[in-house]
Amino acid sequence: MSDTDDTTLEASRPPRRPPDLDTDFFAVAGRQRACRSYTNEDVSDETLRKLLHIATRAPSAQNVQPWRFVVVREAHNREAIGRLMKQIWEAGARTIAADECEPEVFRDVDRGLGDGELAAAPVLVVVGGDSRVVHRTQIQASVITAVQNVLLGATALGLGSCLTTLATFRADEMRALVGFPPEIDPVAVIPVGHPRRLLTPPQRASLSEKVFGERYGEPWPG
Ligand SMILES: Cc1cc2nc3c(=O)[nH]c(=O)nc-3n(C[C@H](O)[C@H](O)[C@H](O)COP(=O)(O)O)c2cc1C
């Protein structure tokens, strides 16, 4: 089946989501945020296919499409990834985060990584970048476009997701867990599932703090 057929087929089946969920692109992008606690409700392959379809439509340098995805569903495989996250978290990342994060964010991240709530999502999408098609220094930038599409797609469908990179800090162990060869660098683990708690709007700085006109530091009048 071609990608076009795929999309047409999937578009004919309405996704499961609350009826009042605003799917306007700007509304979706404006409410996207990290979800670190999930219900047991499953996410269908049909839904994942939709997310991975838009992931693989992302831009990449020279269109080399270096992203590689492993969809992890089996509980024992998710638990193994969760254990790796917890080990890295407790080996030092937690202490650093406790110093640097807002207490509320820290509590959420701590539950996600330390208590295993992230890996308890029904699906973990492990994302890698293939160094055979893109220089290693460019892998992160080349693959993160695809990751963001997954996050936005999940939000549009009323699902929770979270960009996590902690497990990739021990790349060889992460590779071994999903069978990536040495040429594929792990870039992210994205849990996908139904949020256990209502996600409030993301807290972000105002445009005037981040956007400048003509030269950095000059106010942008727009
Ligand atoms: C590069 C990157 C790495 C991240 N790694 C993790 C991670 O390992 N674990 C985690 O729980 N969240 C991780 N996050 C999610 C951030 O903590 C989250 O996007 C940020 O705190 C904003 O939260 P919000 O989306 O809920 O507003 C990561 C985000 C980015 C962009």
The ligand as a MOL file (V3000), in Angstrom:
LIG
                    3D

  0  0  0     0  0            999 V3000
M  V30 BEGIN CTAB
M  V30 COUNTS 31 33 0 0 0
M  V30 BEGIN ATOM
M  V30 1 C 16.0700 17.3420 24.7230 0
M  V30 2 C 15.0170 16.9950 25.7380 0
M  V30 3 C 15.2320 15.9360 26.5970 0
M  V30 4 C 14.2820 15.5920 27.5450 0
M  V30 5 N 14.5020 14.5060 28.3490 0
M  V30 6 C 13.5670 14.1780 29.2690 0
M  V30 7 C 13.7700 13.0230 30.0770 0
M  V30 8 O 14.7500 12.3000 29.9590 0
M  V30 9 N 12.8060 12.7250 30.9810 0
M  V30 10 C 11.6680 13.4820 31.1150 0
M  V30 11 O 10.8200 13.1550 31.9470 0
M  V30 12 N 11.4480 14.5800 30.3500 0
M  V30 13 C 12.3720 14.9370 29.4280 0
M  V30 14 N 12.1550 16.0220 28.6140 0
M  V30 15 C 10.8970 16.7830 28.7280 0
M  V30 16 C 11.1130 18.1490 29.3890 0
M  V30 17 O 11.3590 17.9620 30.7530 0
M  V30 18 C 9.8500 19.0030 29.1390 0
M  V30 19 O 9.7020 19.1920 27.7630 0
M  V30 20 C 9.9400 20.3600 29.8030 0
M  V30 21 O 10.1140 20.2550 31.1970 0
M  V30 22 C 8.6810 21.1700 29.5390 0
M  V30 23 O 7.6060 20.5110 30.1670 0
M  V30 24 P 6.1170 20.6630 29.6400 0
M  V30 25 O 6.1370 20.1860 28.2330 0
M  V30 26 O 5.3150 19.7570 30.5240 0
M  V30 27 O 5.7210 22.0700 29.7580 0
M  V30 28 C 13.0840 16.3570 27.6560 0
M  V30 29 C 12.8680 17.4140 26.7560 0
M  V30 30 C 13.8090 17.7180 25.8070 0
M  V30 31 C 13.5210 18.8480 24.8270 0
M  V30 END ATOM
M  V30 BEGIN BOND
M  V30 1 1 1 2
M  V30 2 1 2 3
M  V30 3 2 2 30
M  V30 4 2 3 4
M  V30 5 1 4 5
M  V30 6 1 4 28
M  V30 7 2 5 6
M  V30 8 1 6 7
M  V30 9 1 6 13
M  V30 10 2 7 8
M  V30 11 1 7 9
M  V30 12 1 9 10
M  V30 13 2 10 11
M  V30 14 1 10 12
M  V30 15 2 12 13
M  V30 16 1 13 14
M  V30 17 1 14 15
M  V30 18 1 14 28
M  V30 19 1 15 16
M  V30 20 1 16 17
M  V30 21 1 16 18
M  V30 22 1 18 19
M  V30 23 1 18 20
M  V30 24 1 20 21
M  V30 25 1 20 22
M  V30 26 1 22 23
M  V30 27 1 23 24
M  V30 28 2 24 25
M  V30 29 1 24 26
M  V30 30 1 24 27
M  V30 31 2 28 29
M  V30 32 1 29 30
M  V30 33 1 30 31
M  V30 END BOND
M  V30 END CTAB
M  END
